[in-house]
């Protein structure tokens, strides 16, 4: 698979099969991804990979927190703003309602929306979960580096016939993740990710999110 095909075929998959992923395949993806760029070659990322009983324990404990309404806010971690500007708010709502529309979840159906949201914490049934951290003392440049690394992981996974879904939803429920994966307290969570094989007959996997016209987000200066 060439680079363009990997980029164009990468989507956030929200329904996976239960087909196991060989550890050797995951190791190859991560070995390739270690070539991701980082500022002054700091390579600030840590990756924690779980499957089986550990994956299930994280899922179970986080779902218990969800059920109790025991969630931290994104802004508690300086992750997302408490209020979005209109353009970003509209893009978020657009992809959300596109997904819900495919699933038959109508506006106002809080129960249906909550049920779909909880699927994040089952890794959308993917057999492999990944969590990415950086050392807590590092700043936004290192978070940027971690994002470059995650993107490289997702593209390398496509090269191995795998699909992924990056998941910021885990940010609000970190304690079980750190506990089950023995993540040190001097690290901070950047994101989770589901990895596995796409369930090709799942309606939610037909979603292709809209992208802004490139002319609206690019700014050429000094060209003829």
N, C-alpha and C positions, 0 to 999 in steps of 0.2 A: 504494500500500500504506500503510495507516494504521499508527500506532505500535504498537498492540496486535498487529496481524498480524505486523509485523516482529519483535517480541519473541518471540511464540509460535512463529514459523516458523524462528527462528534455531536452528541445531543445529551441533554440531561435525561437519562433513562429513569423512569419511575415504576417499572415493573420488570423484575429479573426472574429467570428460571432458577431452579435449585441445583443446577449443574455445578459441581465443585470446580474450583479453579486451582490447577496444580501450583504448588508453591514455586516450582521452577519457573513457571510463567510469570508469577508476580515478581520473583527475583530478577528476571530479565527486564521487566518493565522498569523496576526501580534502578537497576544498573544503568540502563540507557538514560534514565531521567537524571542521574547524578551529573550528567553533562549540562544541566540547566545553568544558565548564567546567574551570577550574583555579584553585587557590588564588592569590588576588591577581593573577589573570590572567597568571601566569608562563609558561603554555604551554610546559612544559619538554620536550616530546617532540620527537624526530627520527624520521622515517620513511624507510626505505630500501626501494625497490621493485625487484625483479629479475625478469627473465624470460630466455628464450633461453639463450645460451651461458653467461652469468654464473650464472643459476639452476642450470644443469647442472653448472658447475664447483664451486659450493658443495656441491651434493648429492654429487658424486663424491668430493670431498676429505673431507667429513664421514663418508661411508660408509667411507672408508679408515681413518679414526680409529676408527670403530666396530669394524671388523674387527680392528684391532690391540688393542682393549680400552683405548684411550687416551682415557678420559673423565674429566673433572673431576666432582667431587661437587657436588650442589646446595648443600650446606651451605658449600662453599668460597666461594660467592658470597652467603652469607646469604640464600638464596632459599627453600629448604624446610628444615624441621628434620630432623635425623638420625633422630629418633623421633617418630612421630605419636601423638597421643592416640587412644583407641579409636574415638571417633565419627568422626573424620576419616579414620583408617585404614580403617574399615569402608566409608565412602562411596567411597573410592578403589578399594578392592578390588571393591566392588559394581559400579561402572561398568566396571572392567577385565574382570571375569568375564562381565558381560553382553555385552560386545563379543566376547570370545573364544568365548562360547557360540554367537553368531551365525555365527562363522567356523569353527566345528567344532574349536577349539583346546581340548583338555581340560586339566584341572589336571595339572601335572607335565610337560606338553609344552613344555619349555624352547626347543626349536628352533622350534616354531610361534610361541611368544610373541616370541622374538627376531626372527623373520622379520616379524611384524606391526609390532613396534616400529621396525624399520628403515624402514618405509614413511613414518614421520615425515620422514625425511631425503631422501625423494623428493617432499616436499610433498604426499603422497598423490596424486601425478600432476597436481596443480593447475598451470596454466601460469604462475601468478604467486606469488611469495613476497614477503612483507613482513617487515621487521625493525624493531623499535621500540626506541629507546634514550633515555636521559636523560644529562645531564652527570653525571660521576662524583661531583662534590662534593655533589650534592643528596641530600636525605634522604627518609624514607618518605612524606612528604606529596607530594613530586613523583612518586614511584612510584604513589601513589594517583591523581594527576592523569593519569599515563600510562595507567592502567587505565581511567579514564573515557573517555579518548580512544580507546583500542582498542575499547571497547564501542560507542562512537559509530560507529567505522569499520564494525564488524560489522553494525550496524543499518542504516547508510546503504547498505551493500552489498546487503542484502536488498531495499531500495527499488529497486535497479538490477537485480534479478533474479539477483544473485550469491550465492554461499555462501562460508563461511569456516571455518577451523579454527584457533583460537589454539593455539600450540605452544610450551610451556615446554621441550620436549625439546632444543631447540637450545642451551639454556644450558650444557650439558656439553661443547659442541664449538664454542667461539667463534672460535678463531684463523682458520679459513678464511673465516668470515663477515666478520670485520673486514678481512681482507686483500683479499678479492674486491670488497667494497663500499667500500673506502677509508674505513672508519669511524675517526675519530680515537681515539687512546688515552685521551683525556680524557672519553670516553663509555662507558657501561655498557649491556649488553643487558638489556632488560626481557622481551622475548618475540619469537618469530617468529609468522608466520601464513601459512597457505595460503589462496589466493583463486582462485575460478573458478566453473565451472558444475557443479552436482551430477550425478553419474552415478546416474541414478534407479533403475537396475536392480541396483545394488550392495547386497548384503544388509547390509553394515555401516552403510549409510545409513538403515536402518530403526530403528536404535538411538535411543531417546529416553530419556535418563538420568532416573532418579528424582529427585524433589525432595522435600525435607523438608516436612512439613505446616507451613503458614505459622504455625499456632498455636504451634509449638514453637520458632520463631525470632523471634517478635515480642513486644514487651513494652510494653503500654499503661499509662501512668501518668497519673492525674488525670482520667480519663474517667468518666462516670457508668456 
